[in-house]
Amino acid sequence: MDFLTLFLIYLCFVLAVTALLCLCSGRKESFLTRSVNRVSQVLLLVIPTQLQRVTHRALHRLFHTRSCLFVVLHVALQAAVFGEYTWEVFVYCWELQFHLPLLLLPYLLLAGNMGCFLLCSRANPGIITTSNAASLVKVYAYDGVLFQRGLLCPTCSVEKPARSKHCSVCRTCVHRFDHHCVWVNNCIGASNTGLFLLYLLSLTATAGAITAVTAAFLIQVLLLSNIMHGTYLDDEGQEHAVEIPFLVQHLFLTFPRVVFMLGFVILLTLVLGGYCSFSLYLALTNQTTNEWCKSRRFGGSPHLPSQPPDRPLVYKNIYSKGVWRNLKEIFKPPTVLERKKK
């Protein structure tokens, strides 16, 4: 198989796995969940007990405790991509007389992304304490389905406001809890959801800008080499017209690190673009990731004691107030005084 075929197979596989995870997320009895559970049961019979304990501790340490490992990995990946971009793409593009604003655009987007990253990771997401719990209870109404009035957090011993959740990683209750992001090492809640959305948008734009500049550079290299309109000889000495697989292989042999980086940032742009679209959908409809997951698997939830067994529970998003007001709430979280005025 040639390089292009292998790369396309790899790209399709990664995108298929990502799409499968997105489709199956939030379902308790999905095919993916059942398959993973069955594979885990089989592996438990084969893997030694001591190795199971070590693996469990490592996974718990990695995903269920606050750690800077993913932050370091995040910074290392950005440093590697921009190091390669600066060392090869920027220098060659400068020699090819590319427009300077186009070459500097990824650096400007990186500066904005790092600013949003630092603010989002260091911001208070909306931690609920005994001193502010009483006031936060009045901010959002209880829908009676996902959020019930009068429930206490068994860990924090405070009344749980609507749209809040206890984060087992941070060990605190967070107001308007969305999710815990390992990449920023912080919860995403009422106070930093807007910053997280800007962080995602700027990160996607940065990856897209590097993709565009790198692709334009490689196309320019092909145009200058006149190989796109020529022919080549195979191992048997037969002449063939130049095709796309040959062009990709030629670029890979000439600029292997650049082509590898381009493939990585293309995949990153697609994945981040999909996640950005999902986050924008949640923002425009005034939902959180926690609420979206709960509402999807709500059909299998048991009836509440106050709910007649013959009347099925129906979830309705009562927090959406229109696109403009939803976006405004993301960047300017409501307070008790604002709710009283309304």
C-alpha positions in Angstrom: 0.0 0.0 0.0 1.2 3.5 -0.7 1.5 6.2 1.9 -1.8 8.0 0.9 -3.9 4.9 1.2 -2.5 4.1 4.6 -3.0 7.6 5.8 -6.6 7.7 4.6 -7.3 4.3 6.3 -5.8 5.7 9.5 -7.8 8.9 9.3 -11.1 7.1 8.6 -10.5 4.8 11.5 -9.8 7.6 14.0 -12.8 9.6 12.8 -15.1 6.5 12.9 -14.0 5.8 16.5 -14.5 9.4 17.5 -18.0 9.5 15.9 -18.9 6.2 17.6 -17.9 7.5 21.0 -19.9 10.7 20.4 -23.0 8.7 19.3 -22.8 6.2 22.2 -22.0 8.7 24.9 -24.6 9.2 27.6 -26.4 5.8 26.9 -26.3 3.4 29.7 -27.0 0.3 27.6 -25.3 1.1 24.4 -23.6 -1.5 22.2 -20.3 0.2 22.9 -20.8 0.0 26.7 -21.8 -3.6 26.6 -18.9 -4.5 24.4 -16.4 -2.7 26.6 -17.8 -4.4 29.7 -17.6 -7.9 28.1 -14.0 -7.3 27.0 -13.1 -6.1 30.5 -14.6 -9.2 32.0 -12.5 -11.4 29.7 -9.3 -9.4 30.4 -9.9 -9.7 34.2 -9.6 -13.5 33.8 -6.3 -13.3 32.0 -4.5 -10.3 33.6 -2.8 -11.0 37.0 -4.4 -9.5 40.0 -1.3 -7.4 40.9 -1.2 -5.9 37.4 -4.9 -5.1 37.7 -4.4 -3.2 40.9 -1.5 -1.2 39.4 -3.5 -0.4 36.3 -6.5 0.6 38.3 -4.4 2.9 40.5 -2.7 4.5 37.5 -6.1 5.1 35.7 -7.6 6.5 38.9 -4.6 8.8 39.4 -4.8 9.9 35.8 -8.5 10.5 35.3 -10.0 10.8 38.8 -7.6 13.1 40.5 -6.3 16.6 39.6 -3.1 16.3 37.7 -1.0 18.5 35.5 0.0 15.6 33.2 -2.5 16.6 30.5 -1.6 20.2 30.8 2.1 19.4 30.2 1.1 17.2 27.3 -1.1 20.0 25.9 1.8 22.5 26.1 4.3 19.9 24.7 2.1 19.2 21.6 1.7 22.9 20.9 5.4 23.5 21.3 6.2 20.6 18.9 3.7 21.8 16.3 4.9 25.4 16.4 8.5 24.4 16.6 8.1 22.5 13.3 6.0 25.3 11.8 8.6 27.9 12.7 11.7 25.8 11.7 10.5 24.7 8.3 7.2 26.1 7.1 7.7 29.7 8.2 11.3 29.9 6.9 10.5 28.4 3.5 7.3 30.5 3.2 9.3 33.6 4.0 11.7 32.7 1.2 8.8 32.1 -1.2 7.5 35.6 -0.3 4.3 34.6 1.4 2.3 37.5 2.9 3.7 38.2 6.4 0.2 38.7 8.1 -0.7 35.2 6.9 2.5 33.7 8.3 2.0 35.5 11.7 -1.7 34.6 12.0 -1.1 31.3 13.8 1.2 33.0 16.4 -1.5 35.6 17.1 -4.1 32.9 17.5 -1.8 31.0 19.8 -1.3 34.1 22.0 -5.1 34.4 22.3 -5.5 30.7 23.0 -2.9 30.7 25.7 -4.5 33.7 27.4 -7.9 31.9 27.4 -6.2 28.7 28.6 -4.6 30.5 31.6 -7.7 32.3 32.5 -9.9 29.2 32.2 -7.6 27.0 34.2 -7.1 29.5 37.0 -10.7 30.7 37.3 -13.1 29.7 40.0 -15.7 27.7 38.0 -18.4 28.4 40.6 -17.6 26.4 43.7 -20.6 26.0 46.0 -19.8 26.6 49.7 -21.9 26.8 52.9 -21.8 30.6 52.6 -23.1 31.0 49.1 -25.3 27.9 48.7 -28.4 29.6 49.9 -28.1 32.4 47.4 -27.2 30.1 44.5 -30.3 28.0 45.1 -32.3 31.0 44.0 -30.5 31.6 40.7 -32.0 28.7 38.6 -35.4 27.1 38.9 -35.7 23.3 39.5 -37.2 21.5 36.6 -38.4 18.6 38.7 -36.9 16.1 36.4 -33.1 16.4 36.3 -32.9 18.6 39.3 -35.0 18.2 42.5 -35.4 20.7 45.3 -34.1 20.0 48.7 -31.4 17.5 47.9 -28.2 17.6 49.9 -24.8 16.7 48.6 -23.6 13.8 50.7 -20.0 14.9 50.4 -20.2 18.7 50.8 -23.3 18.6 53.0 -24.9 21.6 51.2 -28.2 22.0 49.4 -27.6 21.3 45.7 -28.8 24.3 43.5 -30.4 23.5 40.2 -27.9 22.7 37.4 -25.1 21.9 39.9 -23.2 18.7 40.4 -20.5 17.4 42.7 -17.2 16.9 40.9 -15.4 13.8 42.2 -12.1 15.0 40.8 -12.1 18.5 42.4 -14.1 17.2 45.4 -16.4 20.2 45.3 -19.9 21.1 44.1 -19.9 23.3 41.1 -22.7 25.7 40.1 -24.0 25.1 36.5 -21.6 22.2 36.2 -20.7 21.4 32.6 -17.8 18.9 32.9 -14.3 18.5 34.3 -11.7 19.2 31.6 -8.4 17.4 32.2 -6.7 19.6 29.5 -7.2 22.8 31.6 -7.1 20.9 34.9 -10.2 22.5 36.1 -14.0 22.2 36.2 -16.1 24.0 33.7 -18.9 25.8 35.4 -21.0 29.0 35.6 -18.0 31.3 36.0 -15.6 30.0 33.2 -17.9 28.4 30.6 -17.5 31.5 28.4 -13.7 31.3 28.7 -13.7 27.6 27.9 -15.8 28.3 24.7 -13.3 31.0 23.7 -10.4 28.6 24.4 -12.0 26.0 22.2 -12.7 28.4 19.3 -9.2 29.9 19.4 -7.6 26.4 19.6 -9.6 25.3 16.6 -8.8 28.4 14.7 -5.1 28.0 15.5 -5.0 24.4 14.1 -7.0 25.5 11.1 -4.6 28.4 10.3 -1.5 26.1 10.6 -3.3 23.6 8.3 -4.1 26.3 5.7 -0.6 27.8 5.7 1.2 24.4 5.6 -1.1 23.1 2.8 -0.5 26.3 0.8 3.3 25.9 1.2 3.3 22.3 0.0 1.1 23.2 -3.0 3.5 26.0 -3.9 6.4 23.6 -3.7 4.7 21.3 -6.1 3.9 24.1 -8.5 7.5 25.4 -8.5 8.9 21.9 -9.1 6.7 21.4 -12.2 6.1 17.8 -11.0 2.3 18.2 -11.0 2.1 18.3 -14.8 4.9 15.8 -15.6 5.5 12.0 -15.7 7.7 9.6 -13.8 9.3 6.2 -14.3 8.5 3.2 -12.2 10.9 0.5 -11.1 10.4 -1.3 -14.4 11.2 1.8 -16.5 7.6 2.4 -17.6 6.4 6.0 -17.9 3.3 7.0 -15.9 1.3 10.2 -15.5 1.7 11.9 -12.1 -1.1 11.1 -9.7 -2.1 12.2 -6.3 -0.5 9.2 -4.4 2.8 9.9 -6.2 2.6 13.6 -5.2 1.9 12.8 -1.6 4.8 10.3 -1.5 7.1 12.8 -3.2 6.2 15.4 -0.5 6.6 12.9 2.2 10.1 12.0 1.1 11.1 15.7 0.6 9.4 17.1 3.8 8.6 14.1 6.0 8.1 16.1 9.2 6.0 18.8 7.5 3.7 16.2 5.9 3.4 14.3 9.3 2.6 17.6 11.0 0.0 18.5 8.4 -1.8 15.2 8.8 -1.8 15.7 12.6 -3.2 19.2 12.5 -5.8 18.2 9.9 -7.1 15.5 12.2 -6.9 17.9 15.1 -8.9 20.5 13.2 -11.6 18.0 12.4 -11.9 16.7 15.9 -11.8 20.2 17.5 -14.2 21.5 14.9 -16.7 18.8 15.8 -16.4 19.4 19.5 -16.6 23.2 19.0 -19.8 22.7 17.0 -21.2 20.6 19.9 -20.2 23.2 22.5 -21.8 26.0 20.4 -25.0 24.0 20.2 -25.0 23.7 24.0 -24.4 27.4 24.4 -27.1 28.4 21.9 -29.6 26.2 23.6 -28.4 27.0 27.2 -27.5 23.4 28.1 -24.6 21.9 29.8 -22.8 18.7 28.9 -24.0 17.2 32.2 -27.6 18.0 31.4 -27.3 16.8 27.8 -26.0 13.4 28.9 -28.6 13.1 31.6 -31.4 14.0 29.3 -30.3 11.4 26.7 -30.4 8.5 29.1 -33.4 9.8 31.0 -35.7 7.4 29.3 -34.3 4.5 31.5 -34.5 6.4 34.8 -36.9 5.2 37.5 -39.9 7.2 38.4 -39.6 9.7 41.2 -41.7 8.9 44.4 -43.9 11.9 43.7 -44.5 10.9 40.1 -47.4 8.5 39.2 -46.1 5.3 37.8 -48.5 5.5 34.8 -47.3 9.0 33.8 -43.9 8.9 32.1 -41.4 11.7 33.0 -40.8 14.1 30.2 -37.7 16.3 30.1 -38.0 19.8 28.8 -35.2 22.3 28.8 -36.6 25.2 30.8 -33.4 27.2 30.8 -33.3 28.3 27.2 -34.4 31.9 26.8 -33.5 32.5 23.1 -30.2 32.5 21.3 -29.1 36.0 22.3 -30.0 35.7 25.9 -28.4 32.2 26.1 -25.1 33.5 24.8 -25.3 36.5 27.1 -25.8 34.1 30.1 -22.7 32.1 29.0 -20.4 35.2 29.2 -22.3 37.0 32.0 -23.7 34.4 34.5 -26.9 35.5 36.2 -27.1 36.4 39.8 -29.9 36.4 42.4 -30.6 40.1 42.0 -30.9 39.7 38.2 -33.4 36.9 38.7 -35.5 39.0 41.1 -35.7 41.9 38.6 -37.0 39.5 35.9 
